[in-house]
Amino acid sequence: MDLPSELIQHILAYLEPVDLANVAQTCRHLQIESYDNQIWLRLINRYLPTPISRLGPMKSFRELYIAHHPHWFLPQNRIWFGDTEPSGKLLVTRYDEDNGSINAYTVVARTPRGLPTDWELDPDVQIHTFNPKVWLDLNQPVVKLQVDSRRAERPPNDYPSDRSYASESVYTSEILMDTFVDSGLYSSFMLCRNLPAAAITEGTSVWPPLKYPAHGRTRNDSHNRFNSTGHKPTRHDEVSQTNFRLRKWVEYTGRRATPSLLSFGPGEPFQSTFGADLPFFAAGPNLHAGGGVRIRMPEDITTYATLPEGSFAPTPQKPWQGIWVGDYSAHGCEFLVIHQPDKQDERPLPSGMDRLRHWLYGDRRGSDSSDSSFTSAAEDLDQSVVTGQGSSSQALETRTLSHPADAHAQDNNTESGHFTPSGRLEAMKLTGDPYMPRGEYTFIAPEIGDAGLVRIAEEEPFKGARVVKSAGHIANRGFRDDSYMACQLILISPNRIAQLWQEIGHFGHISFFHRVDIDTLARDGMVQTGTAASSATVPESSAASIDVQL
């Protein structure tokens, strides 16, 4: 205790918040030292991409930290995507220094529709222009945690004999959010806990799905509205740092101070008012004094997850990793994450890609396989190209599935001082549509190196781009009869790619994908894709010869 105050505070700066709270209870002197504003400011800024310096509405940074404990993981991770079928939702979180609130906003995109142009190598293939504008919907936050947010009234336990029902605590109670301007619409924020990796199998309902990289996953299926201890944390160390849930519901009466249930007074039975057989009423309404009933109204619970930054941050060796916006024609703009996994982290390719094995790997793998399905599928694909209608010989040469990479192009691509990409590239949907929902692959390029190289493009607007073999994921409405089709991925630059959907009889177009600069989007609330890259993205350059100094 005889140490100088500066030295004590230097030691305390190494402690976690919970440990600081324990130190403060030992004696008055250490309590004063542990309340130092600079200690708590450093703790807060550890969770924020942009450091703050102002208190906002609070009297101290310690009070500010406590007001949002244990929710600081929200602005720390920034990117969140939901499991709502089929569209999903992409959120970006921000901390508002003026009012001290943590907010999450929906990421939306729109692109002007221009006339498509014909592809120089095949007039039957159309190139769709794509110059999307991406912004945050700042008019209506999806998450709004204020320093004085109220906690929701706990819904009754419909399974009183269920001992797994989570007991009341600061970690199990939900936080009411003022995110709707319409009377009668309510939402609350829920913490959740990770499911142990040992309990997860290929058939387990978890979010995010196993195909996504993640530091933690949680169940997204429940019979008791996620109220059991398997879903809700009861201690601080059980709080998931990578998942949370939002509950939304409707009440058809006036706004109350603590909305949770709709009550009917005496003489107003719900059977005569709404009809007892309506599916959104909970079975067995709770009777209360006076003869009225309390009825749970329709509700929706969405589970959100984040991605490890290392899985989408571009690097010189993985320049195409990132959050992207793609052109999905009549479905509009959709968001996806492109991941370039290390070899040891690659998951088995989807079984639906088996029929494309010969197209994707040629003689490199399984050329002597006795499985005739691979050979027959490749022959069928080749035959469909040869018998295509209205295709020029040049287009046939370009689109033939067994077309080899040009040796001269490969030599030019591996000159000294240039980087040749390699490995797998996976594109997974963060938002979806009625045909291909969120949580699914949209395309996979098993090898973007020389082994998967088709050619180096010489035509505009792709001149100089690497063209590699890929598999595009398609399905009927409702994600029925999904399959993979042979495609070619055009790596125009680290910030812009295109996909040729090339199987005749299915598609005949080239669609574009643009990188979304998350740093600019979170800071400014808007970004125009295709503009000069910021420090958050890899500099624009020819993907056919990416400089090592990227």
C-alpha positions as a printed Julia matrix, in Angstrom:
550×3 Matrix{Float64}:
   0.0     0.0     0.0
   3.03    2.26    0.22
   3.51    2.15   -3.55
   3.03    5.39   -5.48
  -0.43    5.86   -6.97
   0.98    5.81  -10.51
   2.58    2.4    -9.97
  -0.61    0.95   -8.43
  -2.66    2.15  -11.37
  -0.12    0.7   -13.77
  -0.56   -2.7   -12.1
  -4.35   -2.38  -12.05
  -4.35   -1.64  -15.78
  -3.46   -5.29  -16.41
  -6.58   -6.58  -14.64
  -9.88   -7.56  -16.19
 -13.04   -5.68  -15.1
 -14.24   -8.5   -12.82
 -10.85   -8.57  -11.09
 -10.94   -4.78  -10.69
 -14.3    -5.11   -8.97
 -12.81   -7.65   -6.55
  -9.82   -5.4    -5.83
 -12.16   -2.49   -5.08
 -13.75   -4.5    -2.26
 -10.5    -5.06   -0.35
  -9.99   -1.57    1.08
 -10.89    2.08    0.6
  -7.5     2.99   -0.84
  -7.59    0.36   -3.59
 -11.21    1.19   -4.29
 -10.26    4.77   -5.1
  -7.33    3.66   -7.24
  -9.4     1.08   -9.14
 -12.06    3.69   -9.98
  -9.58    5.75  -11.98
 -11.13    7.0   -15.21
  -8.14    6.19  -17.41
  -8.18    2.52  -16.39
 -11.81    2.14  -17.42
 -11.38    4.22  -20.57
  -8.69    1.81  -21.75
 -11.0    -1.13  -21.02
 -13.82    0.43  -23.06
 -11.59    1.36  -25.99
 -10.4    -2.23  -26.14
 -13.85   -3.1   -27.49
 -14.24   -0.19  -29.91
 -12.72    0.06  -33.4
 -12.54    3.85  -32.99
 -11.34    4.97  -29.52
 -13.53    7.42  -27.62
 -12.56   10.21  -25.24
 -15.92   11.64  -24.1
 -18.16   10.33  -21.34
 -21.46   11.01  -23.02
 -24.34   10.93  -20.51
 -22.37    9.17  -17.75
 -20.34   10.64  -14.89
 -17.38    8.28  -15.26
 -16.05    5.69  -17.67
 -16.49    3.07  -14.98
 -20.22    3.82  -14.89
 -20.31    3.68  -18.67
 -18.64    0.28  -18.69
 -21.04   -1.07  -16.08
 -24.06    0.31  -17.96
 -23.24   -1.87  -20.98
 -21.78   -4.88  -19.19
 -21.74   -7.61  -20.55
 -22.63   -6.31  -24.03
 -19.32   -4.78  -25.12
 -18.71   -7.69  -27.47
 -21.31   -6.18  -29.82
 -19.26   -3.18  -31.05
 -16.08   -5.23  -30.78
 -17.2    -7.71  -33.45
 -19.21   -5.22  -35.56
 -20.51   -7.68  -38.2
 -23.53   -9.85  -37.35
 -25.79  -11.98  -39.54
 -29.15  -13.51  -38.62
 -30.81  -16.86  -39.2
 -34.23  -15.6   -40.36
 -35.51  -17.81  -43.18
 -34.87  -17.35  -46.03
 -33.55  -13.8   -46.32
 -31.47  -13.44  -43.18
 -30.15  -10.02  -42.2
 -26.72   -8.38  -42.06
 -26.01   -5.91  -39.25
 -23.16   -3.55  -38.44
 -22.84   -2.34  -34.84
 -21.66    1.11  -33.8
 -21.12    2.89  -30.52
 -22.72    6.34  -30.27
 -20.39    8.51  -28.22
 -22.96   11.3   -27.84
 -25.64    9.31  -26.01
 -23.57    6.3   -24.94
 -25.7     3.74  -26.76
 -24.72    0.58  -28.63
 -26.65    0.34  -31.89
 -26.84   -2.15  -34.74
 -28.17   -1.2   -38.16
 -29.29   -3.22  -41.15
 -26.92   -3.17  -44.13
 -28.87   -2.54  -47.33
 -27.83   -2.16  -50.96
 -29.34   -0.96  -54.19
 -28.06   -0.83  -57.74
 -29.35    1.03  -60.78
 -30.41   -1.35  -63.54
 -28.79   -0.69  -66.89
 -29.09   -2.54  -70.15
 -27.0    -5.74  -70.3
 -24.24   -6.02  -72.88
 -23.19   -9.01  -74.94
 -20.03  -10.86  -74.03
 -17.33  -10.48  -76.66
 -16.6   -14.22  -76.65
 -20.22  -15.32  -76.91
 -23.12  -13.05  -77.91
 -25.54  -15.48  -76.23
 -24.06  -14.56  -72.85
 -25.11  -11.26  -71.3
 -23.02   -9.14  -68.93
 -25.13   -7.33  -66.35
 -23.86   -3.97  -65.12
 -23.53   -3.71  -61.36
 -22.61   -0.56  -59.43
 -24.31   -0.92  -56.05
 -24.6     1.63  -53.32
 -24.37    0.14  -49.82
 -25.53    1.93  -46.7
 -26.79    1.48  -43.15
 -30.48    1.99  -42.45
 -29.97    4.6   -39.75
 -33.68    5.39  -39.51
 -34.51    2.25  -37.55
 -31.84    0.45  -35.51
 -32.27   -3.28  -35.05
 -30.36   -3.22  -31.75
 -30.47   -0.23  -29.43
 -28.91   -0.68  -26.01
 -29.01    2.55  -24.03
 -27.31    3.27  -20.72
 -30.72    3.29  -19.02
 -32.45    0.52  -20.98
 -35.16   -1.3   -19.02
 -35.28   -5.03  -18.51
 -38.28   -6.98  -19.76
 -40.79   -8.71  -17.54
 -39.92  -12.4   -17.47
 -42.47  -14.58  -19.31
 -44.02  -17.35  -17.21
 -42.58  -20.83  -17.29
 -44.91  -23.09  -19.26
 -42.96  -26.12  -18.03
 -42.79  -25.72  -14.21
 -41.42  -29.23  -13.76
 -38.53  -28.5   -16.09
 -35.51  -27.99  -13.82
 -33.45  -26.74  -16.74
 -35.42  -23.48  -16.78
 -32.85  -20.72  -16.29
 -33.13  -18.89  -12.97
 -33.54  -15.13  -12.94
 -30.28  -13.14  -13.16
 -28.77  -10.18  -14.95
 -27.62  -12.59  -17.67
 -30.97  -14.3   -18.24
 -33.22  -11.24  -18.22
 -33.97   -9.55  -21.53
 -33.42   -5.88  -22.3
 -36.26   -3.9   -23.86
 -35.26   -1.84  -26.87
 -36.99    1.2   -28.32
 -36.47    0.21  -31.95
 -40.02    0.5   -33.34
 -41.92    3.72  -33.91
 -45.24    1.9   -34.37
 -47.31    1.33  -31.26
 -47.74   -2.31  -30.37
 -44.43   -3.57  -31.79
 -41.76   -4.54  -29.28
 -38.3    -6.07  -29.26
 -35.84   -7.25  -26.66
 -32.2    -8.29  -26.56
 -31.17  -11.72  -25.26
 -27.79  -13.07  -24.29
 -27.05  -16.69  -25.15
 -24.42  -19.3   -24.45
 -22.24  -21.34  -26.78
 -22.89  -25.0   -27.38
 -19.8   -27.1   -26.56
 -18.01  -28.3   -29.66
 -18.27  -31.9   -28.44
 -22.07  -31.64  -28.57
 -22.17  -30.43  -32.19
 -22.6   -32.83  -35.08
 -23.46  -32.33  -38.74
 -27.13  -32.68  -37.85
 -27.18  -30.23  -34.93
 -29.18  -27.04  -35.44
 -26.59  -24.38  -34.69
 -25.89  -20.84  -35.79
 -23.71  -20.15  -37.62
 -23.75  -23.35  -39.7
 -20.64  -25.51  -39.63
 -19.53  -24.33  -43.07
 -18.86  -20.86  -41.63
 -15.69  -20.21  -39.62
 -16.59  -19.35  -36.03
 -15.09  -19.15  -32.55
 -18.39  -20.35  -31.07
 -21.83  -21.61  -32.09
 -25.18  -21.7   -30.35
 -28.37  -23.69  -30.82
 -31.0   -21.98  -32.96
 -33.81  -24.42  -32.21
 -35.77  -24.6   -28.96
 -39.04  -25.98  -27.59
 -39.28  -23.42  -24.75
 -38.47  -20.11  -26.48
 -34.77  -20.34  -25.52
 -35.47  -19.99  -21.79
 -33.57  -23.04  -20.5
 -30.06  -23.05  -19.06
 -28.86  -24.72  -22.25
 -29.65  -21.48  -24.08
 -29.29  -18.73  -21.47
 -26.14  -18.02  -19.47
 -26.36  -17.82  -15.7
 -22.78  -16.61  -15.09
 -20.5   -14.13  -16.8
 -18.15  -16.81  -18.09
 -21.08  -18.5   -19.87
 -22.0   -15.45  -21.96
 -21.36  -16.06  -25.64
 -19.11  -13.42  -27.2
 -20.08  -14.49  -30.72
 -23.88  -14.86  -30.61
 -26.98  -13.07  -29.34
 -30.73  -13.2   -29.93
 -33.49  -10.7   -30.6
 -37.1   -11.31  -29.67
 -39.87   -9.4   -31.48
 -43.55   -9.52  -30.67
 -46.86   -7.71  -31.11
 -49.39   -6.39  -28.62
 -52.7    -5.08  -29.83
 -53.42   -2.87  -26.83
 -51.87    0.4   -25.75
 -48.21    0.68  -24.8
 -47.42   -0.27  -21.23
 -44.39    0.46  -19.09
 -43.19   -3.13  -19.14
 -44.66   -4.88  -22.19
 -44.59   -8.63  -22.23
 -48.1   -10.08  -22.19
 -51.55   -9.05  -23.34
 -54.18   -9.24  -20.61
 -57.92   -9.62  -21.02
 -60.15   -8.48  -18.2
 -63.32  -10.14  -16.91
 -65.94  -10.61  -19.57
 -63.4   -10.46  -22.39
 -62.43  -14.07  -23.0
 -59.95  -14.51  -25.79
 -62.12  -17.23  -27.37
 -64.85  -14.74  -28.25
 -62.44  -12.0   -29.19
 -59.94  -13.78  -31.42
 -60.97  -17.44  -31.58
 -59.4   -20.16  -29.48
 -58.03  -22.06  -32.44
 -55.76  -19.32  -33.7
 -52.24  -20.78  -33.95
 -50.42  -17.86  -32.39
 -51.99  -18.24  -28.96
 -49.98  -20.24  -26.48
 -51.63  -23.39  -25.21
 -53.04  -23.11  -21.73
 -53.38  -19.36  -21.05
 -52.56  -18.29  -17.51
 -55.56  -17.28  -15.4
 -55.05  -14.49  -12.89
 -57.05  -12.9   -10.11
 -60.28  -11.35  -11.36
 -61.0   -14.01  -13.93
 -58.97  -12.51  -16.76
 -56.39  -14.31  -18.86
 -52.88  -13.48  -19.98
 -52.1   -14.54  -23.52
 -48.73  -14.69  -25.18
 -48.86  -12.98  -28.56
 -47.04  -13.88  -31.79
 -43.3   -13.59  -31.45
 -40.22  -14.1   -33.54
 -36.77  -14.96  -32.19
 -33.73  -14.43  -34.4
 -30.27  -15.72  -33.56
 -27.29  -13.66  -34.73
 -23.67  -14.68  -35.13
 -20.42  -12.97  -36.02
 -17.38  -14.05  -37.99
 -13.75  -14.17  -36.82
 -12.08  -11.15  -38.37
  -9.28  -13.35  -39.65
 -11.79  -15.24  -41.78
 -12.86  -12.23  -43.83
 -10.03   -9.7   -43.53
  -7.97   -9.63  -46.77
  -4.25  -10.37  -46.61
  -1.54  -10.43  -49.29
  -1.86  -14.23  -49.4
  -5.69  -14.17  -49.28
  -6.63  -11.01  -51.19
 -10.26  -11.99  -51.91
 -11.36  -12.59  -48.33
 -14.02  -10.16  -47.22
 -17.66   -9.13  -47.09
 -19.1    -8.76  -50.58
 -22.3    -7.64  -52.26
 -23.46   -9.6   -55.29
 -25.88   -9.18  -58.16
 -28.65  -11.77  -57.96
 -30.76  -10.41  -60.79
 -34.47  -10.35  -59.89
 -33.63  -11.05  -56.23
 -31.62   -7.83  -56.04
 -28.42   -7.29  -54.09
 -27.35   -9.92  -51.58
 -24.43  -10.05  -49.16
 -21.92  -12.86  -48.84
 -18.64  -13.63  -47.15
 -15.72  -14.91  -49.18
 -13.35  -17.1   -47.2
 -10.01  -18.56  -48.3
  -9.38  -21.32  -45.74
  -5.98  -22.76  -45.02
  -5.43  -26.26  -46.34
  -5.73  -27.88  -42.92
  -9.03  -26.06  -42.26
 -10.79  -27.03  -45.49
 -14.03  -28.93  -45.02
 -15.1   -31.7   -47.43
 -16.71  -30.29  -50.55
 -20.52  -30.64  -50.75
 -21.63  -33.98  -52.15
 -23.59  -32.14  -54.83
 -20.29  -31.21  -56.46
 -19.39  -34.85  -57.17
 -20.73  -34.73  -60.71
 -18.36  -31.82  -61.46
 -15.3   -33.68  -60.23
 -13.84  -34.23  -63.71
 -14.47  -30.58  -64.65
 -12.91  -29.25  -61.48
  -9.94  -31.59  -61.17
  -9.47  -33.18  -64.6
  -6.77  -35.85  -64.49
  -5.3   -34.59  -61.22
  -7.64  -36.57  -59.0
  -9.45  -39.79  -59.55
  -8.84  -39.98  -63.3
  -8.52  -43.74  -62.89
 -11.54  -43.93  -60.63
 -13.93  -46.76  -61.21
 -16.83  -44.52  -60.3
 -18.44  -44.03  -63.68
 -20.73  -41.29  -62.4
 -17.91  -38.75  -62.5
 -16.99  -39.66  -66.09
 -20.54  -39.75  -67.39
 -21.36  -36.42  -65.78
 -18.35  -34.79  -67.39
 -19.23  -36.3   -70.78
 -22.78  -35.01  -70.47
 -21.51  -31.52  -69.69
 -19.07  -31.54  -72.59
 -21.77  -32.79  -74.95
 -24.17  -30.04  -73.85
 -21.59  -27.45  -74.83
 -20.76  -29.03  -78.17
 -24.44  -29.19  -79.15
 -25.23  -25.68  -77.9
 -27.18  -23.48  -80.28
 -25.82  -20.24  -81.69
 -22.31  -20.51  -80.17
 -19.28  -19.49  -82.17
 -16.16  -21.66  -82.33
 -14.33  -19.1   -80.22
 -17.07  -19.2   -77.59
 -17.01  -22.99  -77.6
 -13.27  -22.99  -77.02
 -13.68  -20.6   -74.12
 -16.64  -22.36  -72.54
 -15.59  -25.99  -73.05
 -15.35  -27.52  -69.6
 -12.08  -29.3   -70.31
 -10.4   -26.21  -71.8
  -6.79  -26.04  -70.48
  -5.06  -22.94  -69.19
  -2.84  -21.18  -71.66
   0.79  -22.05  -70.9
   2.06  -18.62  -71.9
  -0.45  -16.98  -69.57
   0.72  -19.17  -66.71
   4.33  -18.3   -67.4
   3.51  -14.59  -67.37
   1.57  -15.0   -64.17
   4.47  -16.52  -62.25
   7.13  -13.99  -63.16
   9.55  -12.99  -60.45
   8.08  -10.37  -58.11
   4.48  -11.43  -58.59
   2.23  -13.48  -56.38
   0.33  -16.47  -57.74
  -2.79  -17.16  -55.67
  -3.61  -20.71  -54.64
  -6.01  -22.7   -52.52
  -9.77  -22.77  -52.18
 -12.18  -19.84  -52.37
 -15.6   -20.26  -50.73
 -18.49  -17.79  -51.06
 -21.27  -18.2   -48.47
 -24.48  -16.2   -48.27
 -25.06  -13.87  -45.35
 -28.44  -12.87  -46.79
 -30.55  -14.94  -49.14
 -33.65  -15.27  -51.29
 -36.56  -17.74  -51.68
 -34.44  -19.96  -53.93
 -31.04  -19.93  -52.21
 -31.42  -18.92  -48.55
 -28.89  -17.42  -46.17
 -26.42  -19.87  -44.7
 -25.68  -21.67  -47.97
 -22.76  -21.72  -50.37
 -23.35  -19.57  -53.44
 -20.19  -20.72  -55.26
 -16.94  -22.54  -54.57
 -13.68  -22.45  -56.48
 -11.75  -25.5   -55.19
  -8.41  -24.26  -56.58
  -7.69  -20.7   -57.73
  -4.02  -21.45  -58.43
  -2.54  -22.71  -61.67
  -4.16  -26.12  -61.17
  -7.61  -24.52  -61.48
  -6.7   -21.87  -64.04
  -8.77  -21.87  -67.23
  -7.16  -18.87  -68.92
  -6.08  -15.28  -68.53
  -8.83  -13.08  -69.97
  -7.95  -10.98  -73.0
 -11.38   -9.46  -73.66
 -12.89   -6.36  -72.09
 -13.99   -5.71  -69.41
 -12.01   -8.59  -67.88
  -8.66   -8.13  -69.6
  -5.8    -9.48  -67.48
  -8.06  -11.29  -64.99
  -7.52  -14.86  -63.86
 -10.37  -17.14  -64.88
 -10.62  -20.25  -62.7
 -12.96  -23.22  -62.47
 -15.79  -22.95  -59.98
 -19.11  -24.52  -59.02
 -22.23  -22.38  -58.68
 -25.02  -23.37  -56.3
 -28.58  -23.27  -57.68
 -31.98  -24.51  -56.47
 -35.7   -24.32  -57.09
 -37.95  -22.13  -54.99
 -37.94  -23.17  -51.36
 -34.38  -24.49  -51.7
 -35.66  -27.67  -53.35
 -33.56  -29.91  -55.58
 -30.41  -27.86  -55.06
 -27.43  -28.71  -57.25
 -24.07  -27.37  -58.39
 -23.33  -26.3   -61.94
 -20.03  -25.76  -63.73
 -19.02  -22.09  -63.72
 -15.99  -19.91  -64.26
 -14.91  -17.38  -61.64
 -13.3   -14.23  -63.06
 -10.89  -12.68  -60.54
 -10.82   -9.14  -61.89
  -9.2    -7.57  -58.83
  -9.13   -8.06  -55.06
 -12.17   -5.77  -54.85
 -14.19   -6.99  -57.82
 -14.95  -10.42  -59.26
 -17.47  -11.91  -61.7
 -19.01  -15.31  -62.28
 -19.84  -16.92  -65.63
 -22.81  -19.23  -65.16
 -21.93  -21.35  -68.13
 -23.98  -24.55  -68.41
 -26.1   -24.18  -71.53
 -29.78  -24.67  -70.79
 -29.5   -23.15  -67.31
 -27.87  -19.75  -67.36
 -26.24  -17.53  -69.92
 -24.98  -14.52  -68.05
 -22.08  -13.01  -66.14
 -22.82  -11.43  -62.77
 -20.57   -9.22  -60.65
 -19.59   -9.12  -56.99
 -18.05   -6.1   -55.25
 -16.19   -5.89  -51.95
 -17.9    -3.93  -49.17
 -15.52   -1.71  -47.21
 -16.74   -2.42  -43.69
 -14.52    0.22  -42.06
 -15.93    2.98  -44.26
 -19.47    1.66  -43.93
 -19.3     1.56  -40.13
 -17.72    5.01  -39.94
 -19.67    6.93  -42.6
 -22.82    4.83  -42.84
 -22.49    4.56  -46.61
 -20.09    3.29  -49.25
 -20.13    3.28  -53.04
 -18.54    0.05  -54.22
 -16.07    0.19  -57.06
 -14.46    3.39  -55.75
 -10.86    3.66  -54.6
 -10.04    1.11  -51.95
  -9.52    2.25  -48.39
  -6.96    0.92  -45.98
  -9.42   -1.81  -45.04
  -9.2    -3.44  -48.46
  -6.45   -4.76  -50.65
  -5.37   -2.15  -53.24
  -6.93   -2.45  -56.67
  -4.69   -4.31  -59.1
  -4.81   -6.95  -61.79
  -5.69  -10.28  -60.23
  -3.6   -11.99  -62.88
  -0.41  -10.54  -61.43
  -0.84   -9.41  -57.85
   2.25   -7.72  -56.51
   3.81   -9.28  -53.41
   3.81   -5.86  -51.74
  -0.02   -5.72  -51.48
